[in-house]
Amino acid sequence: DVPHAMIVTVQYEGGGDTELGIVPAGGEQSFTMAASPGESVTLVASDEADTHSRESSVTLSDQPQTWTIE
């Protein structure tokens, strides 16, 4: 759990990125992405001041997936 809210953005394989929303401090949030199963994307989480950032590359499936920001 991170002690501050994190803004989550998805960066698409073919270019472009979209802000998905905000995960509250120490909380959880679900997002739906406009992408196809099998597509690889990079998820980026950063605080509002952009001093803390985490990222993870995932290959999307048609099942819900979980990313824990640590």
C-alpha positions as CSV (number, residue, x, y, z in Angstrom):
1,D,0.0,0.0,0.0
2,V,1.2,3.4,-0.8
3,P,0.6,6.4,1.5
4,H,-0.6,8.8,-1.1
5,A,-3.1,8.7,-4.0
6,M,-1.7,7.5,-7.3
7,I,-2.8,8.6,-10.8
8,V,-2.9,5.5,-13.1
9,T,-2.2,5.9,-16.9
10,V,-2.1,3.2,-19.6
11,Q,0.4,3.5,-22.4
12,Y,-0.6,1.5,-25.5
13,E,1.7,-0.6,-27.5
14,G,0.9,1.3,-30.7
15,G,1.4,4.7,-29.1
16,G,-0.7,7.0,-27.1
17,D,-1.7,7.0,-23.5
18,T,-4.8,7.5,-21.4
19,E,-5.4,8.4,-17.8
20,L,-7.5,5.7,-16.2
21,G,-8.1,7.4,-12.9
22,I,-6.9,7.7,-9.3
23,V,-6.2,5.0,-6.7
24,P,-6.8,6.4,-3.2
25,A,-4.0,6.3,-0.7
26,G,-3.8,2.8,0.8
27,G,-6.9,1.8,-1.3
28,E,-8.0,-0.2,-4.3
29,Q,-9.6,0.8,-7.6
30,S,-10.8,-1.0,-10.7
31,F,-10.4,0.3,-14.2
32,T,-11.7,-0.9,-17.6
33,M,-9.3,-0.5,-20.6
34,A,-10.3,-0.1,-24.2
35,A,-7.8,-2.7,-25.5
36,S,-7.9,-6.1,-27.0
37,P,-6.9,-9.4,-25.3
38,G,-3.3,-10.2,-26.2
39,E,-2.4,-6.5,-26.5
40,S,0.6,-5.5,-24.4
41,V,0.3,-2.2,-22.4
42,T,2.3,-0.4,-19.8
43,L,0.6,0.7,-16.7
44,V,2.1,3.8,-14.9
45,A,1.2,5.0,-11.5
46,S,2.5,8.3,-10.2
47,D,1.6,10.7,-7.3
48,E,0.2,14.1,-8.1
49,A,3.6,15.8,-7.6
50,D,5.1,13.2,-9.9
51,T,7.8,12.4,-7.3
52,H,6.9,8.7,-7.0
53,S,6.3,6.5,-10.0
54,R,5.8,2.8,-10.6
55,E,5.2,1.0,-13.8
56,S,4.4,-2.5,-15.0
57,S,4.0,-4.0,-18.5
58,V,1.1,-6.5,-18.9
59,T,-0.4,-8.5,-21.7
60,L,-4.1,-8.1,-21.5
61,S,-6.5,-11.1,-21.3
62,D,-10.2,-11.4,-21.2
63,Q,-10.1,-12.1,-17.5
64,P,-9.7,-9.5,-14.8
65,Q,-6.1,-8.8,-13.9
66,T,-4.6,-7.3,-10.7
67,W,-1.6,-5.0,-10.3
68,T,-0.4,-4.2,-6.8
69,I,1.4,-0.9,-6.6
70,E,4.2,-1.1,-4.0
